[in-house]
Amino acid sequence: MHPLAMSVPVQSAFAVPAEIGDNKAMAARLLSGVLGIPRDVLESRFQDGGSFVWILRKLPPDKAEAVRSLNLKGVYLQAENQRYYPKRELASHLLGFVDVDEKGLIGIERELDSVVRGKGEKIVVMADARPAVV
């Protein structure tokens, strides 16, 4: 009853360059200081990116909070999961590992990926131009 692998919730930062507008240089400078990514790399992503660009995935909690506290227009956090191995290398040759999207690449992680991942489903929703009342 000691877990060898588990998924823990984390945040990933992304941007919608069109929403950042003319503040791309300022956003890149602020994010660079918080995340340690070179400013020119971020500026390039914001200029080249279409409607969506990853800034950094699987952030530690302190960096996610730092990004949130910047309160930058067009910069958002997305909840994701990250695979965590509490016993580190114990049984790693059997367990295998997953990629950044938690898809099993080798070992038990790959063999049981379809069981662990579950099934994707679509939900069809009808909506009109009026705002929803919750």
Wavefront OBJ file of the C-alpha trace (Angstrom):
o trace
v 0.000 0.000 0.000
v 2.906 2.336 -0.734
v 2.389 4.132 -4.052
v 5.189 3.870 -6.598
v 3.636 6.339 -9.056
v 0.958 8.990 -8.736
v -0.333 12.021 -10.579
v -0.227 15.346 -8.754
v -1.993 18.533 -9.868
v 0.237 21.300 -11.253
v -0.221 24.474 -13.277
v 1.131 25.239 -16.750
v 1.447 28.761 -18.137
v 0.267 29.695 -21.608
v -0.424 32.892 -23.521
v -2.846 34.174 -26.127
v -0.542 36.586 -28.030
v -3.443 38.512 -29.575
v -4.711 39.386 -26.089
v -1.272 40.559 -24.943
v -1.371 43.145 -27.714
v 1.362 45.776 -27.744
v 2.662 44.726 -24.308
v 4.551 41.673 -25.587
v 7.979 43.070 -24.663
v 6.867 43.988 -21.142
v 5.148 40.613 -20.630
v 8.281 38.797 -21.847
v 10.488 40.848 -19.493
v 8.295 40.172 -16.443
v 7.837 36.478 -17.197
v 11.544 36.084 -17.897
v 12.376 37.337 -14.420
v 9.877 35.006 -12.761
v 10.453 31.849 -14.809
v 14.108 32.166 -15.817
v 13.345 31.885 -19.540
v 15.390 34.292 -21.709
v 13.368 37.355 -22.656
v 14.154 37.046 -26.383
v 12.820 33.462 -26.390
v 9.514 34.606 -24.891
v 9.254 37.589 -27.249
v 9.829 35.261 -30.193
v 7.082 32.912 -28.993
v 4.677 35.817 -28.586
v 5.476 37.202 -32.055
v 5.445 33.854 -33.884
v 2.597 32.289 -31.932
v -0.898 32.283 -33.317
v -3.811 32.110 -30.942
v -2.066 29.936 -28.327
v 1.508 29.412 -27.135
v 2.896 27.473 -24.170
v 5.116 29.557 -21.905
v 6.182 26.784 -19.515
v 4.504 23.533 -18.576
v 4.380 21.747 -15.213
v 5.337 24.705 -13.023
v 6.340 24.323 -9.382
v 3.721 25.902 -7.076
v 5.877 28.947 -6.236
v 6.434 29.810 -9.913
v 2.757 29.296 -10.735
v 1.843 31.724 -7.953
v 4.434 34.214 -9.222
v 2.906 34.094 -12.721
v -0.587 34.483 -11.242
v 0.519 37.493 -9.190
v 1.817 39.275 -12.311
v -1.806 39.452 -13.470
v -0.782 39.891 -17.114
v -3.468 40.246 -19.756
v -3.333 37.311 -22.167
v -1.295 35.081 -19.823
v -3.133 32.214 -18.163
v -2.590 29.123 -16.031
v -3.988 25.729 -16.985
v -4.448 22.874 -14.523
v -2.637 19.684 -15.544
v -1.229 16.617 -13.845
v 2.382 15.599 -13.436
v 3.570 12.087 -12.794
v 5.397 11.745 -9.489
v 7.398 8.744 -8.345
v 7.623 8.895 -4.516
v 10.201 6.088 -4.301
v 12.272 7.556 -7.158
v 14.161 4.752 -8.948
v 12.580 1.890 -7.005
v 11.125 -0.499 -9.607
v 11.696 2.080 -12.353
v 12.828 -0.652 -14.731
v 9.326 -2.153 -14.384
v 7.247 0.986 -14.006
v 8.757 2.816 -16.974
v 7.878 6.473 -17.419
v 5.510 8.916 -19.130
v 5.959 11.910 -21.430
v 4.975 15.503 -20.668
v 1.336 14.716 -21.499
v 1.385 11.678 -19.171
v 1.255 9.166 -22.014
v 3.012 5.947 -21.034
v 6.211 5.483 -23.036
v 7.653 2.248 -21.669
v 7.093 -0.413 -19.016
v 3.871 -0.755 -17.026
v 3.123 2.916 -17.693
v 2.855 2.092 -21.412
v 1.205 -1.307 -21.051
v -1.617 0.021 -18.848
v -1.827 3.509 -20.374
v -5.281 2.950 -21.886
v -6.623 1.681 -18.542
v -5.147 4.525 -16.494
v -5.929 7.281 -19.007
v -9.620 6.464 -19.352
v -11.772 7.524 -22.284
v -12.243 10.939 -23.834
v -15.814 12.007 -24.404
v -17.599 14.785 -26.228
v -20.383 16.827 -24.759
v -22.650 18.666 -27.172
v -23.990 21.939 -25.792
v -26.435 24.269 -27.449
v -25.935 27.957 -26.771
v -27.132 31.278 -28.092
v -25.730 34.809 -27.982
v -27.174 35.544 -24.551
v -24.812 35.122 -21.593
v -25.449 32.068 -19.471
v -27.023 32.555 -16.059
v -25.520 30.318 -13.413
l 1 2 3 4 5 6 7 8 9 10 11 12 13 14 15 16 17 18 19 20 21 22 23 24 25 26 27 28 29 30 31 32 33 34 35 36 37 38 39 40 41 42 43 44 45 46 47 48 49 50 51 52 53 54 55 56 57 58 59 60 61 62 63 64 65 66 67 68 69 70 71 72 73 74 75 76 77 78 79 80 81 82 83 84 85 86 87 88 89 90 91 92 93 94 95 96 97 98 99 100 101 102 103 104 105 106 107 108 109 110 111 112 113 114 115 116 117 118 119 120 121 122 123 124 125 126 127 128 129 130 131 132 133 134
